[in-house]
């Protein structure tokens, strides 16, 4: 459904302020405990469906079941795969305890003092659109906005259970647990279940407890400095240089970007890439977020180190590219130099859910693409050059020349096999699947015409367009947010050589996969990460790191001889 045909409510309604969770009284705690224990017993799913659909429960006002309606809350078609029974109970009784990142509430204060809350739908230079708790789309002119904050309270009311008896609530929960994806191997690249290796891999903290990080998102080995790594902290926007040698550990501040980049729940500095010639030209690159004229954008910047490369040289960054977004969601986040020496950038579809603007397929937008630029040369009017063989270099006004491949939703992490030079992209999925793609120049990887192997929407399907399927996709029961990793080329664990290692941010599962001609050959679960894995890294010898979002960087210790 297009946003433009949604009901526009132009009059601004003053909504009551949020009630913070901690203000709840003792009684509520007891009632919640009673409903929780009631719903822990088996219920009647058929009756629960009626509860879900009833006007009394109100669930359908804010939630769709796979029919692609734009509503304030997430689609619940496969919630039984995504959450276990306890998590489902908690999402209804304590909605703010864990908020779906794409459906967080935003509170807008207008210049004349009105407060409007809702889930952000889109944002442009002129307008911002929210879906409020009545399911209506509210359009607000940006020049009337005084302040905009992401709220820590869910738009989903915390007292919905009150209209339900304990047994109705039990039936409702039973029904939600039955909402699962169909089983069966529909596609060779989407196995139903995964074998485990005979001996699971383990992890070991790279650093002392006292040297943990604040929301680290990236670790990169420093060129030419064995045992020295750069660690990027998302929220503080600081970059640390960490040196770990036997018996000695040093953590030094390398750069502080807090005066250039914004911060937020998921906003901040996301990634760092050293120039292939860093040892000579001292240059490195960052992907971080800004908000300018009230528009949220990821930007790509260049910085330099001091002459002896011991620290960032200070001063302002040189900005190369800014990618304006309609919302604060799905911003890609990656940048890395490819084997060809060009800088590759992952740009997300820009949100909101389901890519209603069709950015992934729109060649006139940078959103939903892998971009590629040449930072060593400059085309007229640009701080970089377009590589000669970029597919749309000469497309004139019909496509942007920076595009290298397209049809992505949220290509959060990508890498190349250092031996075969093949590229692997972990693309975070919509409602149903997480996927690993292996894009090549000029290819369309499907979103939002396809979600993984399955058709998603025909709205932006162009005639004659061909699509490249992922190598592997996995369902909600295995995880909800893929973290792309690396092909192992280290020397410590020969049986893993050539296998692509990746993980899921929520389920914390780690997999090792092999492919041939971009078709899945083998995939195994090889372990679990103690913290949510948000990135992988490679040391100077090809051994792997995993970045735990709660603060620990781990070495991944692959056990050898586990493949029979
Ligand atoms: C006023 C709108 C609204 C109503 C009514 C509502 N929800 Fe929600 N719901 C939301 C929003 C917004 C979110 C996402 C924010 C969050 O995670 O709390 C959400 C999240 C959820 C989630 C977690 C989904 C996920 O993928 O993380 C579940 C489960 C859920 N709701 C179930 C229900 C049920 C069952 C009902 C009816 C009893 C209901 N909701 C009624 C707005 C609503």
Boltz pocket constraint, residues with backbone or C-beta under 6 A from the ligand:
constraints:
  - pocket:
      binder: B
      contacts: [[A, 52], [A, 57], [A, 58], [A, 59], [A, 60], [A, 61], [A, 62], [A, 63], [A, 72], [A, 73], [A, 74], [A, 75], [A, 76], [A, 79], [A, 82], [A, 87], [A, 88], [A, 91], [A, 92], [A, 95], [A, 96], [A, 98], [A, 99], [A, 100], [A, 103], [A, 104], [A, 119], [A, 132], [A, 133], [A, 134], [A, 154], [A, 155], [A, 156], [A, 157], [A, 160], [A, 172]]
      max_distance: 6.0
